[in-house]
Amino acid sequence: MIRYNKAQRLLVLDNKSIGYAVYVNEAGYLETVYFGKSLSDYSDFESVRNAGGFAAPYYDAVSGKESVYRDGFKQDCAPLEVSTHGLLDKRGAPVIIRGANGSFATDLRFCKVSRMSGAPEPAGLPHAHGACETADILLEDKTLRVRAHLYLTIFPDKDVIVKSFRIENAGKKAVRLVRAMSMQLDLPRSDYDLVHFHGRWAKERDYACNALPDGVQEVSSNLGRSSAEENPFVYLKERDATMDCGEVIGFNLIYSGNFKFRTFVNVYRGLHILYGMNDEDFEWTLAAGEAFDTPQAVIAYSAEGVDKMSQTFHRFIRENLMTYAANRDYKSVLFNSWEGCYFTFDTDLILSYIDDACKIGTELFVLDDGWFGARDNDLAGLGDWTVNKQKIDLHKVMAHCRERGIKFGIWFEPEMVNPDSDLFRAHPEYTLGWGADRLSIMRHQFHLDFANPDVVENIYMQMKAFFEEYPVDYVKWDYNRIVAEHVSAAYPPERQGEIYHRLVLGYYSLLSRLTREYPHIMFEGCSSGGGRFDMGTLYYCPQIWCSDESDPAQRIDIQFNTSLGYPLSCIGSHVNDSRVAPYSTKAALALFGTYGYEMNPNKLTEGEIADLARTAEIYRKYHADVIEDGTLYHLRAPFAGNTMCMQCVSKDKKASLVLFMNKLKEPDIFRFVKLKGLDAKKKYRNTLDNQVHSGEYYARIGLNLSREWLEEFSHRLIVLTEE
């Protein structure tokens, strides 16, 4: 898949589906000469390179004369893999290093390239894995005596390129990284729309699409987490691209902290992209002999529209990112106690919840916040991870779950502490920003200093002690505030620019230890809903709570938009008891996710119990093959009209689930929903009208949802099975 022609100085990555070509020019800079569908011949690239016109002049200090690059290189417009900083190219460099002399000039040039099997494993960071090959391009700044490995990874069965850097100080003096992004991509056109997903709590991942403007545009987070305000998943699409056709290039980052996706349309109408860790307040000291690894950036290419790009990301995340040992296994129907009782519960109430939850198909009961320390409200207790035995007999609760034949899970928020807690009283210095006259507080809690290994060790020992006494099957890992004072008492003043990144490394360190030592526990990520919904968390947690908003009024958009970049199998989705829509509608939507409940089960009517139990049975029958391992098609987008429709098809094409929902009332108009992914020659029975048609019929004529009035937030859940 990877070959380097020394005579042509041309590096090619090609898996017979996509191709990526890099030319090493006379000056030692890497020029990106092609990215797109696979080519049979990469030798004819000169006309691409010389499109910039005349070559740039330079002064040769050795000869004392002015000269030009013989191969036509023009530094300020050539499509590059790694731009310089502090020289002629002002588009922006992915790596900026401040030398011992104070200069910011960074000039990384080619030394050699080698091929390695597999993907690199950045120290302390989640990363891609599986069958793949990597081009390891060694670059060097001879003045700074800094080397950089640019890694380009390609997979045999996915239209994906993964990029990252490893930066090494080969000199004798310390240098400082002031920018360490994961990738640069220069394209010789800029007529794309940028799609990104902004939002807030309970309204995560709103769809936004705009034409790339001249100059700079950024999508970023500086909140210490990937955030609800902007998600790291973005994509570029041709102006006329649809779900089924047109060029689309998707981007994501295997990282859970501050990020920045930056586009720059220059005067030549070329597009310059930088993506990686946000460089706001970033400064990392690299002593002699030390190295720094950036997170991995993932690029998915499609010449067949948005859905092909989306499906590529789904497969990559499931097969080449997630590491949970039982990831591909059936996942139990989950009941979470939070919206049913919040902090107000005792042992008897929880036992009654378990009994009634079993009536609606629950297979995993989760006790949420309020079981530990002095935790009867959100004012106290965070940081004290010992069971409040006066409030709850957890051994009895777990025994009752075993008697009912179901699993048991628990809630943690490891990175936080309340001022009213034993941990804070014993170690106030464990608080991030400690020592300031005033500290920001959110939800009555401080952020623990996870940049300090001693703090991480303290929380690890508490959680380990709990798991040893209470062998749970599941953990909901919450994170309910942002980073404010990013100052650590454990580091000197000159190292405070490292804190944002070290907080993320601390998060990964704790998750890594716990998932290794307790591989049977399924960890689910959460951050006030979907505030840390990213690839970094998915490496450890096979699912993430999508949003605290479960009513279809907002959830239709949240779930659909999330599924454009992430597989349904990781989208935490529950049926709750708010009354904007009936349980049946919310249950149908939750099926296109992990499916679970969050309510007071004691208040369910017999009819509601029967409805939810039937939906749970559909989940048990079809989730593993159709939702977990199947292919998702986005048939109608809620941001494009009044209706939403998604379809999942099993790998063997024997079964399919279709969900159709509307927002506002609609009269009895014609509605035919054309399906995708079915075998054209096979016959399928559908549960809409119990009719049997061929796959070709469903693709060309479709499901007939015409001539009926639709009330607000009504739905049709349709199962198709091969006859």
ZAMARGU-4260 file (C-alpha; in steps of 0.2 Angstrom, whole numbers, plus 5000, padded with zeros to 4 digits):
<rodrens>
0) 5000/5000/5000 | 5015/5012/5003 | 5029/5014/4991 | 5043/5027/4989 | 5051/5030/4972
5) 5068/5038/4976 | 5071/5043/4958 | 5055/5053/4957 | 5056/5057/4976 | 5038/5052/4976
10) 5029/5044/4991 | 5012/5035/4987 | 4999/5028/4999 | 4986/5018/4989 | 4974/5005/4995
15) 4966/5003/4977 | 4951/5014/4983 | 4960/5030/4988 | 4977/5037/4985 | 4988/5050/4993
20) 5004/5056/4985 | 5018/5067/4992 | 5033/5074/4982 | 5050/5078/4991 | 5055/5094/4982
25) 5073/5100/4979 | 5073/5111/4995 | 5067/5096/5006 | 5049/5101/5008 | 5035/5089/5007
30) 5022/5094/4993 | 5005/5086/4993 | 5002/5082/4975 | 4987/5071/4976 | 4973/5065/4988
35) 4957/5057/4981 | 4952/5041/4972 | 4965/5028/4968 | 4975/5031/4953 | 4983/5018/4942
40) 4998/5029/4938 | 5006/5042/4949 | 5021/5046/4939 | 5013/5061/4930 | 5012/5075/4943
45) 5023/5089/4936 | 5009/5098/4929 | 5000/5098/4946 | 5016/5104/4954 | 5020/5118/4942
50) 5002/5126/4943 | 5009/5140/4954 | 5019/5147/4939 | 5037/5154/4942 | 5048/5147/4955
55) 5052/5157/4971 | 5069/5165/4972 | 5081/5162/4987 | 5098/5168/4993 | 5111/5155/4993
60) 5123/5159/5008 | 5136/5147/5002 | 5138/5154/4985 | 5133/5171/4990 | 5121/5172/4975
65) 5102/5173/4972 | 5095/5158/4964 | 5078/5149/4961 | 5072/5132/4965 | 5075/5121/4949
70) 5060/5111/4952 | 5048/5126/4952 | 5045/5126/4971 | 5036/5142/4977 | 5035/5142/4996
75) 5020/5153/4999 | 5008/5143/4988 | 5014/5125/4985 | 5002/5113/4994 | 5013/5106/5008
80) 5012/5093/5022 | 5022/5104/5034 | 5023/5122/5032 | 5037/5132/5039 | 5035/5146/5052
85) 5044/5162/5053 | 5049/5161/5035 | 5041/5166/5019 | 5026/5154/5020 | 5013/5164/5031
90) 4998/5151/5029 | 5002/5143/5046 | 5013/5129/5052 | 5007/5113/5061 | 5022/5113/5072
95) 5030/5129/5079 | 5046/5128/5090 | 5054/5142/5100 | 5073/5139/5101 | 5085/5142/5115
100) 5089/5159/5107 | 5071/5164/5108 | 5068/5163/5089 | 5051/5155/5083 | 5058/5151/5066
105) 5054/5132/5062 | 5060/5124/5046 | 5057/5105/5046 | 5065/5097/5030 | 5065/5079/5023
110) 5079/5067/5029 | 5072/5050/5025 | 5056/5039/5024 | 5053/5022/5030 | 5038/5010/5030
115) 5031/5002/5046 | 5018/4989/5049 | 5004/4995/5059 | 5000/5012/5067 | 5011/5022/5078
120) 5006/5022/5097 | 5008/5039/5104 | 5014/5039/5122 | 4999/5041/5134 | 4987/5044/5120
125) 4973/5033/5113 | 4977/5028/5095 | 4971/5018/5079 | 4975/5000/5078 | 4973/4985/5067
130) 4979/4980/5050 | 4987/4995/5042 | 5004/5002/5035 | 5012/5018/5040 | 5024/5030/5031
135) 5037/5036/5044 | 5044/5052/5036 | 5059/5059/5046 | 5061/5078/5046 | 5074/5089/5054
140) 5077/5107/5058 | 5096/5108/5058 | 5097/5125/5066 | 5086/5119/5081 | 5092/5102/5080
145) 5074/5096/5082 | 5068/5081/5072 | 5050/5077/5068 | 5042/5060/5063 | 5027/5064/5052
150) 5016/5048/5052 | 5004/5044/5037 | 4994/5028/5040 | 4983/5019/5027 | 4971/5005/5030
155) 4968/4991/5017 | 4949/4991/5019 | 4945/5009/5023 | 4946/5025/5014 | 4955/5033/5029
160) 4972/5042/5031 | 4978/5045/5049 | 4991/5058/5053 | 5001/5063/5068 | 5019/5069/5073
165) 5032/5064/5085 | 5044/5078/5089 | 5061/5075/5096 | 5074/5086/5104 | 5090/5080/5097
170) 5100/5095/5103 | 5108/5099/5120 | 5097/5113/5125 | 5079/5114/5129 | 5066/5120/5116
175) 5048/5125/5118 | 5034/5119/5108 | 5021/5133/5106 | 5011/5123/5093 | 5010/5105/5091
180) 4995/5101/5079 | 4992/5084/5071 | 4991/5087/5053 | 4991/5099/5038 | 4982/5096/5022
185) 4983/5108/5007 | 4971/5106/4993 | 4972/5115/4976 | 4954/5121/4977 | 4943/5129/4990
190) 4925/5128/4983 | 4919/5118/4998 | 4906/5120/5011 | 4912/5117/5029 | 4900/5107/5040
195) 4902/5108/5059 | 4892/5104/5074 | 4890/5117/5087 | 4878/5118/5102 | 4877/5119/5121
200) 4870/5108/5135 | 4854/5098/5129 | 4857/5105/5112 | 4873/5097/5106 | 4879/5095/5089
205) 4868/5107/5079 | 4871/5106/5060 | 4880/5121/5053 | 4885/5122/5035 | 4893/5137/5027
210) 4904/5141/5011 | 4922/5142/5016 | 4926/5161/5017 | 4942/5169/5011 | 4955/5170/5025
215) 4953/5160/5041 | 4939/5151/5049 | 4941/5140/5065 | 4931/5127/5073 | 4938/5125/5091
220) 4936/5121/5109 | 4946/5130/5123 | 4935/5123/5137 | 4947/5109/5142 | 4936/5096/5134
225) 4930/5092/5117 | 4914/5101/5122 | 4896/5103/5118 | 4899/5120/5110 | 4909/5112/5095
230) 4912/5094/5091 | 4929/5088/5084 | 4920/5080/5069 | 4919/5091/5054 | 4918/5088/5036
235) 4921/5097/5019 | 4909/5094/5005 | 4908/5100/4987 | 4894/5113/4985 | 4882/5101/4976
240) 4887/5085/4986 | 4872/5075/4993 | 4871/5060/5004 | 4874/5049/4989 | 4886/5059/4977
245) 4900/5071/4977 | 4917/5073/4986 | 4916/5074/5004 | 4932/5074/5016 | 4928/5071/5035
250) 4940/5075/5049 | 4941/5069/5067 | 4954/5069/5081 | 4958/5055/5093 | 4958/5067/5108
255) 4947/5073/5122 | 4954/5090/5126 | 4955/5107/5118 | 4956/5106/5099 | 4956/5117/5083
260) 4951/5114/5065 | 4958/5129/5055 | 4955/5133/5037 | 4963/5147/5027 | 4958/5151/5009
265) 4973/5160/5002 | 4974/5173/4987 | 4978/5158/4975 | 4961/5150/4980 | 4970/5136/4988
270) 4964/5128/5004 | 4976/5126/5019 | 4970/5115/5034 | 4977/5113/5051 | 4970/5102/5064
275) 4975/5096/5081 | 4977/5102/5099 | 4972/5120/5101 | 4987/5130/5103 | 4979/5143/5115
280) 4990/5144/5131 | 5000/5129/5125 | 5019/5129/5128 | 5028/5112/5131 | 5046/5112/5137
285) 5056/5098/5127 | 5072/5095/5136 | 5087/5087/5127 | 5083/5069/5122 | 5064/5071/5125
290) 5050/5068/5113 | 5032/5074/5111 | 5018/5064/5103 | 5003/5073/5095 | 4986/5065/5095
295) 4981/5056/5079 | 4970/5065/5066 | 4958/5054/5055 | 4954/5059/5038 | 4940/5050/5029
300) 4938/5052/5010 | 4922/5049/5000 | 4918/5052/4981 | 4901/5045/4984 | 4893/5058/4996
305) 4891/5061/5014 | 4884/5044/5019 | 4900/5035/5012 | 4911/5046/5023 | 4899/5043/5038
310) 4900/5024/5035 | 4919/5024/5034 | 4920/5033/5051 | 4908/5021/5059 | 4918/5006/5053
315) 4934/5014/5058 | 4928/5018/5076 | 4921/5001/5078 | 4935/4991/5071 | 4951/5002/5072
320) 4948/5013/5088 | 4937/5005/5101 | 4947/4993/5113 | 4933/4987/5125 | 4935/4968/5126
325) 4917/4965/5123 | 4914/4979/5111 | 4906/4968/5098 | 4895/4958/5110 | 4877/4961/5114
330) 4875/4976/5126 | 4862/4974/5139 | 4846/4985/5140 | 4851/4998/5153 | 4840/5007/5167
335) 4847/5022/5175 | 4840/5029/5191 | 4844/5047/5189 | 4828/5055/5182 | 4818/5044/5192
340) 4824/5049/5210 | 4839/5060/5208 | 4848/5061/5225 | 4832/5055/5235 | 4832/5037/5237
345) 4835/5023/5250 | 4838/5004/5248 | 4819/5000/5248 | 4816/5012/5234 | 4830/5006/5223
350) 4825/4988/5226 | 4807/4992/5220 | 4815/5001/5205 | 4824/4985/5200 | 4808/4975/5201
355) 4798/4986/5191 | 4813/4990/5178 | 4813/4971/5175 | 4796/4972/5168 | 4801/4983/5154
360) 4816/4972/5149 | 4830/4979/5159 | 4846/4969/5160 | 4857/4981/5168 | 4852/4992/5182
365) 4863/5008/5186 | 4863/5018/5202 | 4867/5036/5197 | 4873/5050/5208 | 4870/5051/5227
370) 4877/5034/5233 | 4893/5040/5241 | 4900/5052/5254 | 4889/5065/5261 | 4880/5066/5244
375) 4861/5070/5247 | 4863/5085/5235 | 4876/5092/5223 | 4884/5103/5237 | 4895/5089/5245
380) 4903/5072/5243 | 4912/5073/5226 | 4930/5066/5229 | 4924/5054/5243 | 4921/5038/5234
385) 4915/5027/5248 | 4898/5020/5250 | 4886/5030/5261 | 4880/5014/5271 | 4867/5024/5281
390) 4859/5029/5265 | 4860/5013/5254 | 4865/4995/5257 | 4874/4992/5240 | 4878/4974/5244
395) 4859/4970/5246 | 4855/4980/5230 | 4868/4970/5220 | 4862/4954/5227 | 4845/4958/5222
400) 4851/4962/5204 | 4859/4945/5204 | 4843/4936/5210 | 4833/4945/5196 | 4846/4939/5183
405) 4852/4956/5179 | 4869/4966/5180 | 4873/4981/5191 | 4882/4997/5187 | 4887/5013/5196
410) 4890/5032/5193 | 4907/5041/5196 | 4914/5058/5192 | 4932/5055/5195 | 4939/5072/5190
415) 4929/5083/5201 | 4928/5088/5220 | 4916/5097/5231 | 4923/5110/5243 | 4913/5101/5256
420) 4922/5084/5255 | 4935/5075/5265 | 4947/5074/5250 | 4946/5093/5248 | 4949/5096/5267
425) 4964/5085/5267 | 4971/5090/5251 | 4965/5108/5245 | 4981/5108/5234 | 4973/5094/5223
430) 4962/5107/5216 | 4966/5115/5199 | 4970/5133/5201 | 4973/5132/5220 | 4982/5147/5227
435) 4971/5160/5218 | 4961/5173/5228 | 4946/5167/5219 | 4942/5150/5211 | 4928/5147/5198
440) 4915/5135/5204 | 4902/5126/5193 | 4888/5115/5200 | 4896/5118/5217 | 4912/5109/5212
445) 4930/5111/5208 | 4941/5103/5195 | 4954/5091/5202 | 4972/5094/5196 | 4973/5078/5185
450) 4990/5085/5178 | 4997/5080/5195 | 5000/5061/5195 | 4997/5061/5214 | 4980/5066/5212
455) 4976/5053/5199 | 4984/5040/5210 | 4973/5045/5224 | 4957/5043/5214 | 4963/5027/5206
460) 4966/5019/5224 | 4948/5025/5229 | 4940/5017/5214 | 4951/5002/5215 | 4945/4999/5233
465) 4927/5001/5228 | 4928/4989/5213 | 4937/4976/5224 | 4922/4976/5237 | 4908/4979/5224
470) 4912/4970/5208 | 4901/4980/5196 | 4898/4977/5178 | 4896/4995/5172 | 4902/5012/5176
475) 4895/5029/5170 | 4910/5041/5170 | 4903/5059/5171 | 4912/5076/5169 | 4900/5091/5174
480) 4911/5106/5172 | 4924/5114/5161 | 4942/5119/5165 | 4944/5137/5171 | 4960/5141/5180
485) 4972/5129/5171 | 4986/5131/5184 | 4994/5117/5193 | 5002/5118/5210 | 5013/5103/5205
490) 5022/5112/5191 | 5034/5127/5191 | 5028/5144/5182 | 5038/5140/5166 | 5028/5123/5164
495) 5010/5130/5166 | 5008/5130/5147 | 5007/5111/5148 | 4993/5109/5160 | 4978/5109/5147
500) 4986/5094/5139 | 4992/5085/5155 | 4974/5086/5161 | 4969/5075/5146 | 4984/5064/5149
505) 4979/5061/5167 | 4961/5057/5161 | 4968/5044/5149 | 4980/5037/5162 | 4966/5033/5175
510) 4955/5026/5161 | 4969/5016/5154 | 4973/5008/5171 | 4955/5004/5176 | 4950/4997/5159
515) 4966/4986/5159 | 4963/4979/5177 | 4944/4977/5175 | 4941/4972/5157 | 4924/4965/5161
520) 4918/4983/5166 | 4910/4993/5153 | 4913/5011/5155 | 4901/5024/5147 | 4907/5041/5145
525) 4897/5056/5150 | 4899/5075/5152 | 4883/5084/5156 | 4876/5074/5142 | 4887/5075/5126
530) 4900/5087/5131 | 4915/5075/5129 | 4908/5065/5114 | 4924/5061/5105 | 4936/5048/5098
535) 4948/5049/5112 | 4935/5044/5125 | 4928/5030/5113 | 4945/5022/5113 | 4941/5017/5131
540) 4922/5018/5132 | 4912/5009/5119 | 4897/5021/5122 | 4895/5039/5127 | 4879/5047/5134
545) 4873/5057/5119 | 4863/5071/5128 | 4853/5075/5143 | 4839/5080/5131 | 4829/5064/5127
550) 4813/5073/5120 | 4811/5071/5101 | 4808/5089/5099 | 4827/5091/5101 | 4833/5073/5101
555) 4829/5070/5083 | 4842/5082/5077 | 4855/5078/5091 | 4854/5059/5087 | 4854/5061/5068
560) 4868/5074/5068 | 4879/5063/5080 | 4877/5048/5069 | 4884/5057/5054 | 4901/5055/5062
565) 4899/5041/5075 | 4891/5024/5075 | 4874/5021/5082 | 4882/5008/5093 | 4891/5021/5104
570) 4877/5034/5105 | 4870/5032/5123 | 4851/5034/5121 | 4837/5032/5134 | 4818/5033/5135
575) 4814/5046/5149 | 4797/5051/5156 | 4795/5069/5151 | 4778/5071/5141 | 4782/5081/5125
580) 4780/5064/5116 | 4774/5047/5121 | 4785/5033/5127 | 4783/5023/5111 | 4790/5038/5100
585) 4805/5040/5112 | 4808/5021/5113 | 4809/5020/5094 | 4822/5034/5093 | 4832/5026/5107
590) 4832/5010/5097 | 4844/5019/5085 | 4857/5020/5099 | 4861/5010/5114 | 4843/5009/5121
595) 4839/5011/5139 | 4827/5019/5152 | 4828/5034/5164 | 4812/5037/5173 | 4802/5032/5189
600) 4797/5014/5184 | 4785/5013/5199 | 4773/5025/5190 | 4772/5016/5173 | 4755/5010/5168
605) 4751/4993/5162 | 4750/4999/5144 | 4766/5008/5145 | 4775/4993/5152 | 4768/4982/5138
610) 4774/4995/5125 | 4791/4997/5132 | 4793/4978/5134 | 4789/4976/5116 | 4802/4988/5110
615) 4815/4980/5122 | 4811/4964/5113 | 4815/4972/5096 | 4831/4978/5103 | 4836/4961/5109
620) 4832/4953/5092 | 4839/4965/5080 | 4852/4977/5089 | 4868/4966/5088 | 4866/4962/5069
625) 4857/4978/5063 | 4862/4992/5074 | 4878/4987/5081 | 4886/4979/5066 | 4875/4985/5052
630) 4876/4999/5039 | 4867/5015/5043 | 4859/5026/5029 | 4853/5044/5032 | 4837/5045/5021
635) 4830/5061/5027 | 4839/5075/5037 | 4829/5084/5050 | 4839/5100/5047 | 4833/5099/5028
640) 4814/5098/5032 | 4801/5092/5043 | 4805/5074/5043 | 4819/5063/5048 | 4822/5045/5042
645) 4836/5033/5046 | 4838/5015/5040 | 4850/5001/5046 | 4854/4986/5036 | 4862/4970/5043
650) 4879/4964/5035 | 4870/4949/5028 | 4856/4960/5021 | 4843/4949/5030 | 4835/4962/5041
655) 4833/4981/5042 | 4826/4994/5053 | 4818/5010/5047 | 4814/5025/5058 | 4803/5039/5051
660) 4798/5054/5062 | 4791/5071/5059 | 4792/5087/5069 | 4777/5098/5065 | 4759/5092/5060
665) 4758/5086/5042 | 4742/5083/5031 | 4739/5068/5021 | 4752/5071/5007 | 4761/5059/4996
670) 4776/5051/5005 | 4787/5037/4998 | 4803/5033/5007 | 4815/5025/4996 | 4827/5012/5005
675) 4845/5008/5003 | 4856/4993/5006 | 4844/4979/5003 | 4848/4965/4991 | 4839/4970/4975
680) 4834/4952/4971 | 4828/4946/4989 | 4811/4948/4995 | 4807/4957/5011 | 4791/4958/5022
685) 4789/4975/5031 | 4779/4978/5047 | 4771/4994/5040 | 4758/4985/5030 | 4764/4967/5031
690) 4767/4967/5012 | 4782/4958/5004 | 4792/4966/4990 | 4809/4965/4982 | 4824/4975/4988
695) 4823/4983/4971 | 4805/4988/4974 | 4810/4996/4991 | 4824/5005/4982 | 4815/5012/4967
700) 4797/5014/4974 | 4799/5014/4993 | 4789/5012/5008 | 4772/5021/5006 | 4769/5032/5020
705) 4756/5043/5010 | 4739/5049/5013 | 4738/5050/5032 | 4739/5065/5044 | 4754/5065/5055
710) 4753/5073/5073 | 4768/5082/5080 | 4783/5070/5084 | 4774/5055/5077 | 4784/5040/5071
715) 4784/5024/5061 | 4796/5010/5066 | 4797/4998/5052 | 4805/4981/5053 | 4810/4972/5036
720) 4815/4954/5036 | 4820/4942/5022 | 4806/4930/5017
</rodrens>
